Amino acid sequence: SPIGDPAALATQLTIHTLREAVRQTPGLAAKILLEPLNRYETPYLKTLAHAATLCSAAESPRVCIMADLFHMSIEEASLPSALTANSVQIGHVHVADSNRLLPGHGHTDFVAAFRALRAAGYSGWFALECGVPGDPLHTLPASVRYLRQCWDEAV
């Protein structure tokens, strides 16, 4: 582009848009969540560190990271390290296993990820964002039991 690098322009536009969204919604407690995706879904915003820089540049505590463990399993060298390094800005967590199925159906180390979140004092919400194999009446409760066990082991 004759006016600049595409990534730099995307960053400038993103920061401007985030600041403007915050400015136009005074008094709201709602958070604006930035969810890094993976290289197969976007060329931009793929890591928690990148999201953290955008959150900082937005200059509002309402702009936070949505840490998605599935995307992180593709892009981050270490889930615990990325969660720890960016924990202050994490406002929500999406939970899915490495194969995008319910936790317990892949190889994500949920204990290590939860340990990092617990150590950082994360007290926000978790949401399942994944496929549900088999009979949901069986697999959903089994996955919840698995996640609770991982959370308890993460002390």
C-alpha positions as CSV (number, residue, x, y, z in Angstrom):
1,S,0.0,0.0,0.0
2,P,1.3,3.5,-0.7
3,I,0.1,4.7,2.7
4,G,1.6,2.0,4.8
5,D,2.2,-1.6,5.8
6,P,-1.1,-3.6,5.9
7,A,-0.4,-5.0,9.4
8,A,0.4,-1.5,10.8
9,L,-2.7,0.0,9.2
10,A,-4.8,-2.8,10.7
11,T,-3.3,-2.1,14.1
12,Q,-4.0,1.6,13.8
13,L,-7.6,1.0,12.7
14,T,-8.1,-1.6,15.5
15,I,-6.8,0.7,18.2
16,H,-8.9,3.6,16.9
17,T,-12.0,1.5,16.7
18,L,-11.5,0.1,20.3
19,R,-10.9,3.6,21.7
20,E,-14.0,4.9,19.9
21,A,-16.2,2.0,21.1
22,V,-15.1,2.7,24.7
23,R,-15.6,6.5,24.2
24,Q,-19.1,6.0,22.9
25,T,-20.3,3.7,25.6
26,P,-19.5,5.6,28.9
27,G,-20.7,4.0,32.1
28,L,-21.1,0.5,30.6
29,A,-19.5,-2.3,32.5
30,A,-19.5,-4.6,29.4
31,K,-16.1,-5.8,28.2
32,I,-14.8,-5.7,24.7
33,L,-13.1,-9.0,24.1
34,L,-10.3,-9.6,21.6
35,E,-10.0,-13.2,20.6
36,P,-6.8,-14.3,18.9
37,L,-7.5,-16.9,16.3
38,N,-5.1,-19.3,14.6
39,R,-3.2,-19.0,11.3
40,Y,-5.8,-21.1,9.4
41,E,-8.5,-18.5,10.3
42,T,-6.7,-15.2,10.2
43,P,-3.4,-13.5,9.2
44,Y,-3.9,-11.0,12.1
45,L,-4.2,-11.3,15.9
46,K,-3.0,-14.8,16.5
47,T,-1.4,-14.6,19.9
48,L,-2.3,-13.5,23.4
49,A,0.8,-11.2,23.4
50,H,-0.5,-9.4,20.3
51,A,-4.0,-9.0,21.8
52,A,-2.3,-7.7,25.0
53,T,-0.6,-4.9,23.1
54,L,-3.9,-3.9,21.5
55,C,-5.6,-4.0,24.9
56,S,-2.9,-1.7,26.4
57,A,-3.1,0.7,23.4
58,A,-6.9,0.9,23.8
59,E,-6.3,2.5,27.2
60,S,-9.4,1.0,28.9
61,P,-9.8,-1.8,31.4
62,R,-12.9,-2.8,29.5
63,V,-10.8,-4.0,26.5
64,C,-9.7,-7.5,27.4
65,I,-8.4,-10.8,25.9
66,M,-10.6,-13.8,25.3
67,A,-8.1,-16.6,25.6
68,D,-9.3,-19.5,23.5
69,L,-7.4,-22.7,24.4
70,F,-8.1,-24.3,21.0
71,H,-6.5,-21.5,19.0
72,M,-3.8,-21.2,21.6
73,S,-2.9,-24.9,21.1
74,I,-2.0,-24.0,17.5
75,E,-0.3,-20.6,17.9
76,E,1.3,-20.5,21.4
77,A,4.5,-22.4,22.2
78,S,3.2,-22.9,25.7
79,L,-0.3,-22.4,27.0
80,P,0.7,-21.8,30.6
81,S,3.5,-19.3,29.6
82,A,1.1,-17.3,27.4
83,L,-1.6,-17.3,30.0
84,T,0.8,-16.3,32.7
85,A,2.4,-13.5,30.7
86,N,-0.9,-12.0,29.6
87,S,-3.1,-12.9,32.6
88,V,-3.8,-9.3,33.7
89,Q,-5.7,-8.7,30.5
90,I,-7.6,-12.0,30.2
91,G,-11.3,-11.3,30.6
92,H,-12.8,-14.6,29.4
93,V,-11.7,-18.1,28.5
94,H,-13.0,-20.4,25.7
95,V,-12.4,-24.1,26.5
96,A,-12.0,-26.7,23.8
97,D,-9.6,-29.5,23.3
98,S,-6.8,-29.6,20.8
99,N,-9.1,-31.2,18.2
100,R,-11.9,-28.6,18.8
101,L,-14.0,-31.2,20.7
102,L,-15.1,-31.3,24.3
103,P,-12.3,-31.2,26.8
104,G,-11.1,-34.8,27.4
105,H,-11.2,-35.8,23.7
106,G,-7.8,-34.4,22.7
107,H,-4.4,-33.8,24.2
108,T,-4.6,-30.3,25.7
109,D,-3.0,-30.1,29.1
110,F,-5.9,-28.4,31.0
111,V,-4.2,-28.9,34.3
112,A,-1.2,-26.8,33.3
113,A,-3.4,-24.1,31.7
114,F,-5.7,-24.0,34.7
115,R,-2.7,-23.9,37.0
116,A,-1.5,-20.8,35.2
117,L,-4.9,-19.1,35.4
118,R,-5.3,-20.0,39.1
119,A,-1.8,-18.7,40.0
120,A,-2.7,-15.5,38.2
121,G,-5.9,-15.1,40.2
122,Y,-8.3,-15.5,37.2
123,S,-11.8,-15.5,38.5
124,G,-13.7,-14.9,35.3
125,W,-16.0,-17.1,33.3
126,F,-15.1,-20.1,31.1
127,A,-17.3,-21.1,28.1
128,L,-17.2,-24.3,26.1
129,E,-16.7,-23.5,22.4
130,C,-16.3,-26.9,20.8
131,G,-18.0,-29.9,19.1
132,V,-19.9,-32.4,21.2
133,P,-19.1,-35.9,20.0
134,G,-21.6,-38.7,20.8
135,D,-24.6,-38.4,23.0
136,P,-24.5,-35.0,24.6
137,L,-26.5,-36.4,27.6
138,H,-23.4,-38.5,28.3
139,T,-20.4,-36.6,26.9
140,L,-21.3,-33.1,28.3
141,P,-21.5,-34.3,32.0
142,A,-18.4,-36.4,31.5
143,S,-16.5,-33.4,30.1
144,V,-17.6,-31.2,33.0
145,R,-16.4,-33.8,35.5
146,Y,-13.1,-33.9,33.6
147,L,-12.7,-30.1,33.7
148,R,-13.6,-30.0,37.4
149,Q,-10.9,-32.7,38.1
150,C,-8.4,-30.7,36.1
151,W,-9.3,-27.5,37.9
152,D,-8.9,-29.3,41.3
153,E,-5.5,-30.8,40.3
154,A,-4.3,-27.3,39.2
155,V,-3.7,-26.1,42.8
